[in-house]
Amino acid sequence: MSVVERQEKRKRHREQHRDNYEIVKDIFQCIASKYNCNISEVTFGASLTYYQQKRYLSLLKNRGLILISSELNYCNAYEISILGRRYLEVLADIKDDLGYDTFGKAGW
């Protein structure tokens, strides 16, 4: 494998990773798309691993950005708070103002 092929492979591998803001945005969009979203729906909808799901949901819950709307059958159902909706709007405004294709990748 040549040096150029290795660099291209590394570049493609790096592009697949999301930053924290994009993960949070995906979680918010998943929860906002449905009224009561359970843990598995958030995990699959935002494409998270188990450890990412635990980390991000506890962080967002502690910051007041998502709320536990009900606890049915020992399973939490989440909904986005007013502060979380505002956070999602601000991220969308930043994306629009800077002209980003997908959040984090400049279109210019």
C-alpha positions as CSV (number, residue, x, y, z in Angstrom):
1,M,0.0,0.0,0.0
2,S,1.5,3.3,-1.0
3,V,1.8,6.4,1.2
4,V,-1.0,8.2,-0.7
5,E,-3.4,5.2,-0.3
6,R,-2.7,5.1,3.4
7,Q,-3.3,8.9,3.8
8,E,-6.6,8.6,1.9
9,K,-7.7,5.7,4.1
10,R,-6.9,7.7,7.3
11,K,-8.7,10.7,5.9
12,R,-11.8,8.6,5.2
13,H,-11.6,7.1,8.6
14,R,-11.4,10.5,10.3
15,E,-14.4,11.9,8.4
16,Q,-16.7,9.2,9.8
17,H,-16.3,10.5,13.3
18,R,-18.7,13.0,14.7
19,D,-17.9,15.7,17.2
20,N,-19.8,16.3,20.4
21,Y,-22.0,19.0,19.0
22,E,-23.2,16.8,16.2
23,I,-23.9,13.9,18.5
24,V,-25.9,16.2,20.8
25,K,-27.8,17.6,17.8
26,D,-28.6,14.0,16.6
27,I,-29.9,13.1,20.1
28,F,-32.1,16.3,20.2
29,Q,-33.5,15.7,16.8
30,C,-34.3,12.1,17.7
31,I,-36.0,13.0,20.9
32,A,-37.8,16.0,19.3
33,S,-39.2,13.9,16.5
34,K,-41.2,11.8,18.9
35,Y,-43.0,12.8,22.0
36,N,-41.8,10.1,24.4
37,C,-38.6,8.6,23.2
38,N,-37.2,5.6,25.1
39,I,-33.5,4.8,25.5
40,S,-33.3,2.3,22.7
41,E,-35.0,4.7,20.2
42,V,-32.4,7.4,21.2
43,T,-29.5,5.0,20.9
44,F,-30.5,3.7,17.4
45,G,-31.9,7.0,16.2
46,A,-28.7,8.9,17.0
47,S,-26.4,6.0,16.1
48,L,-24.8,5.8,19.5
49,T,-22.9,3.0,21.3
50,Y,-24.1,1.9,24.8
51,Y,-21.4,3.9,26.5
52,Q,-22.0,7.1,24.4
53,Q,-25.7,6.8,25.2
54,K,-25.1,6.5,28.9
55,R,-22.6,9.4,28.9
56,Y,-24.6,11.8,26.7
57,L,-28.0,11.2,28.2
58,S,-26.8,11.6,31.8
59,L,-24.9,14.8,30.7
60,L,-28.0,16.3,29.0
61,K,-30.2,15.2,31.9
62,N,-28.0,16.9,34.5
63,R,-27.8,20.1,32.4
64,G,-31.6,20.3,32.1
65,L,-31.6,19.9,28.3
66,I,-33.7,16.7,28.3
67,L,-36.3,15.6,30.8
68,I,-37.6,12.2,31.9
69,S,-41.3,12.4,30.9
70,S,-42.3,9.0,32.3
71,E,-41.0,5.8,33.8
72,L,-43.1,3.0,32.4
73,N,-42.1,-0.6,32.9
74,Y,-38.7,0.4,34.3
75,C,-37.9,2.2,31.1
76,N,-37.3,6.0,31.0
77,A,-39.0,8.0,28.3
78,Y,-37.3,11.3,27.4
79,E,-38.5,14.6,26.0
80,I,-36.6,17.7,25.1
81,S,-36.8,20.6,27.5
82,I,-37.4,24.3,26.5
83,L,-33.7,24.9,27.0
84,G,-32.9,21.9,24.8
85,R,-35.1,23.2,22.1
86,R,-33.4,26.6,22.3
87,Y,-30.0,24.9,22.1
88,L,-31.1,23.0,18.9
89,E,-32.3,26.3,17.4
90,V,-29.0,28.0,18.1
91,L,-27.1,25.2,16.5
92,A,-29.3,25.5,13.4
93,D,-28.7,29.2,13.3
94,I,-25.0,28.8,13.6
95,K,-25.1,26.2,10.8
96,D,-27.1,28.6,8.6
97,D,-25.0,31.6,9.3
98,L,-21.7,29.9,8.6
99,G,-22.9,28.1,5.5
100,Y,-22.2,24.6,6.7
101,D,-23.4,21.6,4.6
102,T,-23.5,19.3,7.6
103,F,-22.6,20.6,11.0
104,G,-18.8,20.9,11.2
105,K,-18.0,20.7,7.5
106,A,-17.7,24.1,5.7
107,G,-19.4,24.5,2.4
108,W,-17.1,27.3,1.2
